[in-house]
Amino acid sequence: MISKSIAERMNKGSWIRKMFEEGGRLKALYGAENVFDFSLGNPDLEPPAEVLDAIRELAVDPPPGLHGYMSNAGYLSTRQAVAELVSRRSGLDVPASAVCMTVGAGGALNVALKAILDPGDEVMILAPYFFEYTSYTGNHNGVPVIVSCDRETLLPDLDVIRHAITPRTKALILNSPNNPSGVIYPAEILVQLDALLKEIPQTIYVLSDEPYNELVFDNQTVPDTMAHISNAIICTSWSKSLSLAGDRIGYLAISPRCEDFDRLIDAVPFCNRTLGFVNAPAFFQRVVEKAIDARVDIKKYEERRDLLLGVLRDAGFEVNCPAGGIYLFPRSPIEDDVAFARACARHNVTLVPGTGFGFPGYVRLCFATSQATILGSARAFRIIGHEFGLN
């Protein structure tokens, strides 16, 4: 018998995976060219040249011991390269000892939560949110507390956060640019959040999940969380910025201003090991070290964003232009976003209901897909829009 808690989580499932699987079923029935799948956030650009060059160089002329164990925190030279990057962005002096290379951002979040949570501690999660945050919290006997952002701006509501804090609150997870909304949290909100948390008697760590930090459009910038929040722990990966989603390479960086910093930098690699990760993938630690400043061609994502935005608006949908990430998050034309997602599937369009992100009344579409898929969906969206009285 599997555990009751796992059985319960499996029954709830992931709306992203459900709609992705529905897309697969539709493609088998009608042909891939006749199905418009916007469900899964899987980056479809190839890694940049710097990454491919580093892979070739390491494969042809590998350094001794490339595939062996190293410190549980990762190669020192890789951590030094990351520490320099984080220091430049934050304006703080972040040592290599504050960096732990991880198995993606998900690995980093699990390591951070394991290091700081006692059973029953609460983790505040701002909705809309990446659905796995609740599972990550539960993995370490924490209690997820869902706090809704403003329904119009999709920005954190500091008054709501204040009232949700209890003596058991131990962490708050931030995600900016946000998945699914694409909203960037401005510096003034980060500063106000830091001031609010400093009023609380106990230490509350801010875990900043940042895989979309480099995917920002219209010449905008993302305010650095570590620069604005004292008890910040950065959890991120190169899954999106270098299109290395399947290679599971990321890092965790602890702010030197964090409470209990000296103990945290020891606890994190310990948890990396005892959770069974042991260390981040050795080969790709070396790859990202060599390509630390490389990025995918963000302009291509921006073009697709604008293309899909036009398709939806022409069909009558109410949708804001995302500042970053790879998703659009339009309002559902009916209150029941799950019913709307199912209606779209009847027209061979797969998207994810906002309910799956703790934010009903919206739906998420990923624009990391081909222009042919986006343009091909226009007729279907016009029909859907007409069906729901949008045009």
C-alpha positions as CSV (number, residue, x, y, z in Angstrom):
1,M,0.0,0.0,0.0
2,I,1.3,3.4,-0.9
3,S,1.2,6.2,1.8
4,K,-2.2,7.9,2.3
5,S,-0.7,11.3,1.9
6,I,0.8,10.4,-1.5
7,A,-2.4,8.8,-2.6
8,E,-4.3,12.0,-1.7
9,R,-1.8,14.2,-3.6
10,M,-1.9,11.9,-6.6
11,N,-5.7,12.1,-6.7
12,K,-5.5,15.9,-6.7
13,G,-3.0,15.7,-9.5
14,S,-1.6,18.5,-11.7
15,W,-3.8,20.4,-14.0
16,I,-0.8,21.1,-16.2
17,R,-0.2,17.3,-16.7
18,K,-3.9,16.6,-17.1
19,M,-4.2,19.1,-20.0
20,F,-0.9,18.0,-21.5
21,E,-2.1,14.4,-21.5
22,E,-5.4,15.6,-23.0
23,G,-3.4,17.3,-25.8
24,G,-1.6,14.0,-26.5
25,R,-5.0,12.2,-26.7
26,L,-6.3,14.9,-29.1
27,K,-3.2,14.7,-31.3
28,A,-3.5,10.9,-31.6
29,L,-7.1,11.4,-32.7
30,Y,-6.8,14.4,-35.0
31,G,-3.1,14.8,-35.9
32,A,-0.6,17.0,-34.2
33,E,-1.1,19.8,-36.8
34,N,-4.7,20.1,-35.9
35,V,-4.2,20.4,-32.1
36,F,-3.1,23.6,-30.4
37,D,-1.3,22.7,-27.2
38,F,-0.5,25.6,-24.8
39,S,-0.4,23.4,-21.6
40,L,3.2,22.6,-20.7
41,G,5.9,25.2,-19.9
42,N,8.6,23.3,-21.8
43,P,11.2,25.7,-23.4
44,D,11.4,24.9,-27.1
45,L,14.4,27.1,-28.0
46,E,17.8,25.3,-28.3
47,P,20.5,26.2,-25.8
48,P,22.7,29.1,-26.9
49,A,26.0,28.6,-28.7
50,E,28.1,29.2,-25.6
51,V,26.4,26.2,-23.9
52,L,26.8,23.9,-26.9
53,D,30.4,25.0,-27.2
54,A,31.0,24.2,-23.5
55,I,29.4,20.8,-23.9
56,R,31.6,19.9,-26.9
57,E,34.8,21.2,-25.2
58,L,34.1,19.2,-22.0
59,A,33.2,16.1,-24.0
60,V,36.3,16.2,-26.2
61,D,38.8,17.3,-23.5
62,P,37.3,16.5,-20.1
63,P,39.1,17.6,-16.9
64,P,40.2,14.7,-14.7
65,G,37.5,13.3,-12.5
66,L,34.7,15.2,-14.4
67,H,32.1,12.5,-13.6
68,G,33.1,11.8,-10.0
69,Y,31.8,13.0,-6.7
70,M,32.7,16.5,-5.4
71,S,31.6,18.5,-2.3
72,N,27.8,18.1,-1.7
73,A,27.6,21.9,-2.4
74,G,29.2,21.5,-5.8
75,Y,32.5,22.4,-7.5
76,L,34.2,25.3,-5.8
77,S,35.0,27.0,-9.1
78,T,31.4,26.8,-10.2
79,R,30.1,28.1,-6.9
80,Q,32.6,31.0,-7.1
81,A,31.3,31.9,-10.6
82,V,27.7,31.8,-9.3
83,A,28.7,33.8,-6.2
84,E,30.2,36.5,-8.4
85,L,27.1,36.6,-10.5
86,V,24.8,36.9,-7.4
87,S,27.1,39.5,-5.9
88,R,26.9,41.7,-9.0
89,R,23.2,41.5,-9.1
90,S,22.5,42.1,-5.4
91,G,25.3,44.6,-4.6
92,L,26.2,42.3,-1.6
93,D,29.4,40.4,-1.0
94,V,28.1,36.8,-1.4
95,P,30.8,34.2,-0.7
96,A,31.1,30.9,-2.6
97,S,30.3,29.2,0.7
98,A,26.8,30.7,0.5
99,V,26.1,28.9,-2.8
100,C,25.0,25.3,-3.2
101,M,24.6,23.8,-6.7
102,T,21.3,21.9,-6.9
103,V,19.2,19.6,-9.0
104,G,17.2,22.5,-10.6
105,A,15.2,25.1,-8.8
106,G,12.8,22.4,-7.5
107,G,15.8,20.7,-5.8
108,A,16.9,24.1,-4.4
109,L,13.5,24.7,-2.9
110,N,13.3,21.3,-1.3
111,V,16.8,21.7,0.1
112,A,15.9,25.1,1.6
113,L,12.6,23.9,3.1
114,K,14.3,20.8,4.6
115,A,16.9,23.1,6.2
116,I,14.6,25.5,7.8
117,L,11.3,23.7,8.6
118,D,10.2,21.9,11.8
119,P,7.1,19.8,11.6
120,G,4.0,22.1,11.6
121,D,5.9,25.2,10.5
122,E,3.9,27.2,7.9
123,V,5.0,28.3,4.5
124,M,3.2,31.2,2.9
125,I,2.5,30.7,-0.8
126,L,1.3,33.6,-2.9
127,A,-1.4,32.7,-5.4
128,P,-1.3,32.4,-8.3
129,Y,1.6,29.9,-7.7
130,F,3.4,27.0,-9.3
131,F,1.4,24.0,-8.1
132,E,4.3,22.0,-6.8
133,Y,5.0,24.5,-4.0
134,T,2.4,22.8,-1.8
135,S,4.0,19.4,-2.4
136,Y,7.5,20.7,-1.7
137,T,6.2,22.1,1.6
138,G,4.4,18.8,2.5
139,N,7.6,16.9,1.7
140,H,9.2,18.4,4.8
141,N,6.1,18.3,7.1
142,G,5.4,21.9,6.6
143,V,1.9,23.4,6.3
144,P,1.2,25.4,3.1
145,V,-0.8,28.6,3.7
146,I,-2.2,30.0,0.4
147,V,-2.4,33.8,0.3
148,S,-4.1,35.4,-2.7
149,C,-2.5,38.3,-4.6
150,D,-4.7,41.2,-5.8
151,R,-7.3,39.9,-8.2
152,E,-6.7,42.8,-10.6
153,T,-3.0,43.6,-10.5
154,L,-1.9,40.1,-9.5
155,L,0.6,41.7,-7.2
156,P,1.2,40.7,-3.5
157,D,-1.3,42.3,-1.1
158,L,0.8,43.2,2.0
159,D,-2.3,43.6,4.2
160,V,-3.4,40.1,3.4
161,I,0.1,38.8,4.0
162,R,0.2,40.6,7.4
163,H,-3.0,39.0,8.5
164,A,-1.9,35.5,7.4
165,I,1.3,35.5,9.5
166,T,1.1,33.3,12.6
167,P,3.7,32.3,15.2
168,R,4.4,29.2,13.1
169,T,5.1,31.1,9.8
170,K,8.7,30.2,8.9
171,A,8.9,31.0,5.2
172,L,7.3,32.8,2.2
173,I,7.8,31.7,-1.4
174,L,8.2,34.5,-4.0
175,N,8.2,33.9,-7.7
176,S,8.9,36.9,-9.9
177,P,8.5,37.0,-12.9
178,N,5.5,34.9,-11.8
179,N,4.4,31.6,-13.2
180,P,1.6,31.7,-14.4
181,S,0.9,35.5,-14.5
182,G,4.2,36.9,-16.0
183,V,4.0,39.7,-13.5
184,I,7.2,41.2,-12.1
185,Y,7.0,42.3,-8.5
186,P,8.3,45.9,-8.2
187,A,11.1,47.0,-5.9
188,E,8.8,49.0,-3.7
189,I,6.8,45.9,-2.9
190,L,9.9,43.9,-2.0
191,V,11.1,46.8,0.3
192,Q,7.7,47.0,2.0
193,L,7.6,43.2,2.4
194,D,11.0,43.2,4.0
195,A,9.9,45.9,6.4
196,L,6.7,44.0,7.2
197,L,8.6,40.7,7.9
198,K,11.1,42.6,10.2
199,E,8.2,43.6,12.4
200,I,7.4,39.9,13.1
201,P,9.1,38.5,16.3
202,Q,10.3,35.3,14.6
203,T,12.5,35.0,11.5
204,I,10.6,34.4,8.3
205,Y,12.8,33.4,5.3
206,V,11.9,34.5,1.8
207,L,12.5,31.7,-0.7
208,S,12.8,33.4,-4.1
209,D,12.1,31.0,-6.9
210,E,13.7,32.7,-10.0
211,P,13.9,30.4,-13.1
212,Y,12.2,33.1,-15.2
213,N,14.5,36.0,-14.1
214,E,16.3,36.2,-17.4
215,L,13.2,36.0,-19.6
216,V,12.1,39.6,-19.4
217,F,10.6,41.7,-22.2
218,D,10.2,45.3,-23.4
219,N,13.6,46.3,-21.8
220,Q,12.2,45.7,-18.3
221,T,14.3,44.5,-15.4
222,V,13.6,42.3,-12.4
223,P,14.4,43.9,-9.0
224,D,16.9,41.7,-7.2
225,T,15.3,40.0,-4.3
226,M,18.5,39.6,-2.3
227,A,19.2,43.3,-2.7
228,H,15.8,44.3,-1.2
229,I,15.0,41.5,1.3
230,S,17.4,40.6,4.2
231,N,16.4,37.0,4.9
232,A,16.4,36.0,1.2
233,I,17.4,32.5,-0.1
234,I,17.6,32.4,-3.9
235,C,16.4,29.2,-5.5
236,T,16.8,29.1,-9.3
237,S,17.9,27.2,-12.3
238,W,19.0,27.5,-15.9
239,S,16.1,25.5,-17.2
240,K,14.5,28.4,-19.0
241,S,17.3,30.9,-19.5
242,L,19.6,28.3,-21.1
243,S,16.9,25.8,-22.2
244,L,18.4,23.1,-20.0
245,A,15.1,22.0,-18.4
246,G,15.9,18.3,-18.7
247,D,19.5,18.6,-17.4
248,R,18.3,19.7,-13.9
249,I,21.0,22.2,-13.0
250,G,20.4,25.1,-10.6
251,Y,21.6,26.7,-7.4
252,L,20.7,28.0,-4.0
253,A,22.2,31.2,-2.7
254,I,21.9,32.4,0.8
255,S,22.0,36.1,1.5
256,P,24.9,37.1,3.8
257,R,22.3,39.1,5.8
258,C,20.2,36.0,6.6
259,E,19.6,35.2,10.2
260,D,21.7,32.2,11.3
261,F,23.8,32.5,8.1
262,D,26.7,30.4,9.4
263,R,24.4,27.5,10.3
264,L,22.4,27.8,7.1
265,I,25.5,27.4,4.9
266,D,26.3,24.1,6.7
267,A,22.7,22.9,6.7
268,V,22.0,23.3,3.0
269,P,24.7,21.0,1.6
270,F,23.8,18.5,4.4
271,C,20.2,18.5,3.2
272,N,21.3,18.3,-0.4
273,R,23.1,15.0,0.5
274,T,20.5,13.5,2.9
275,L,17.6,14.2,0.6
276,G,19.3,11.9,-1.9
277,F,20.4,14.5,-4.4
278,V,24.0,14.2,-3.1
279,N,25.2,16.8,-5.6
280,A,24.1,18.6,-8.7
281,P,24.9,17.0,-12.1
282,A,28.7,17.2,-12.4
283,F,28.9,17.7,-16.1
284,F,26.4,20.6,-16.2
285,Q,28.0,22.3,-13.3
286,R,31.1,22.7,-15.5
287,V,28.9,23.7,-18.5
288,V,27.1,26.6,-16.7
289,E,30.4,27.7,-15.2
290,K,31.7,28.2,-18.7
291,A,28.5,29.8,-20.0
292,I,27.5,31.8,-16.9
293,D,26.6,34.9,-18.8
294,A,24.9,33.2,-21.8
295,R,21.1,33.5,-22.5
296,V,18.7,32.1,-25.0
297,D,17.4,34.5,-27.7
298,I,14.7,36.2,-25.6
299,K,13.5,38.2,-28.6
300,K,12.0,35.0,-30.1
301,Y,9.9,34.5,-27.0
302,E,8.9,38.1,-27.1
303,E,7.7,37.8,-30.7
304,R,5.6,34.7,-29.8
305,R,4.2,36.5,-26.8
306,D,3.0,39.3,-29.0
307,L,1.7,36.9,-31.6
308,L,-0.4,34.9,-29.1
309,L,-1.5,38.1,-27.3
310,G,-2.9,39.4,-30.7
311,V,-4.7,36.1,-31.3
312,L,-6.4,36.2,-28.0
313,R,-7.3,39.9,-28.0
314,D,-8.7,39.6,-31.6
315,A,-10.9,36.8,-30.3
316,G,-12.2,39.1,-27.5
317,F,-10.3,37.8,-24.5
318,E,-9.3,40.0,-21.6
319,V,-5.6,39.5,-21.2
320,N,-2.7,41.6,-19.8
321,C,0.7,41.7,-21.5
322,P,3.2,39.7,-19.3
323,A,6.4,41.4,-18.4
324,G,8.4,38.1,-18.2
325,G,8.2,34.4,-18.3
326,I,6.7,32.2,-21.0
327,Y,3.0,32.4,-20.2
328,L,-0.2,34.4,-20.8
329,F,-2.8,34.4,-18.1
330,P,-6.1,35.7,-19.5
331,R,-9.4,35.9,-17.6
332,S,-11.7,33.0,-18.2
333,P,-14.9,34.3,-19.8
334,I,-16.9,32.3,-17.3
335,E,-16.4,31.9,-13.6
336,D,-15.7,28.2,-13.9
337,D,-12.3,28.1,-15.4
338,V,-12.2,24.3,-15.4
339,A,-15.3,24.1,-17.5
340,F,-13.9,26.7,-19.8
341,A,-10.7,24.7,-20.3
342,R,-12.7,21.6,-21.1
343,A,-14.7,23.7,-23.6
344,C,-11.5,24.8,-25.3
345,A,-10.4,21.2,-25.5
346,R,-13.5,20.4,-27.5
347,H,-12.0,22.8,-30.1
348,N,-8.6,21.1,-29.9
349,V,-7.1,23.9,-27.8
350,T,-5.4,22.8,-24.5
351,L,-4.7,25.3,-21.8
352,V,-4.5,25.1,-18.0
353,P,-7.2,26.4,-15.7
354,G,-6.2,28.9,-13.1
355,T,-7.6,26.6,-10.4
356,G,-4.4,24.6,-10.9
357,F,-2.5,27.6,-9.7
358,G,-4.7,28.5,-6.8
359,F,-6.3,31.3,-8.8
360,P,-9.7,30.4,-10.3
361,G,-11.2,32.6,-13.0
362,Y,-8.1,32.7,-15.1
363,V,-6.4,30.3,-17.5
364,R,-2.7,29.8,-18.5
365,L,-1.3,29.4,-22.0
366,C,2.4,28.8,-22.7
367,F,3.8,30.6,-25.7
368,A,7.0,28.6,-25.8
369,T,5.6,26.8,-28.8
370,S,5.8,27.2,-32.6
371,Q,4.5,30.1,-34.5
372,A,2.5,27.6,-36.6
373,T,0.7,26.5,-33.5
374,I,0.0,30.0,-32.4
375,L,-1.2,31.2,-35.8
376,G,-3.1,27.9,-36.4
377,S,-5.1,28.5,-33.2
378,A,-6.5,31.8,-34.3
379,R,-9.6,30.3,-35.9
380,A,-10.3,28.1,-32.9
381,F,-10.0,31.0,-30.5
382,R,-12.4,33.1,-32.6
383,I,-14.9,30.2,-32.5
384,I,-14.4,29.8,-28.7
385,G,-14.7,33.6,-28.2
386,H,-18.0,33.6,-30.2
387,E,-19.3,30.7,-28.2
388,F,-18.8,32.6,-25.0
389,G,-20.0,35.9,-26.3
390,L,-16.7,37.6,-26.6
391,N,-16.9,38.7,-30.2
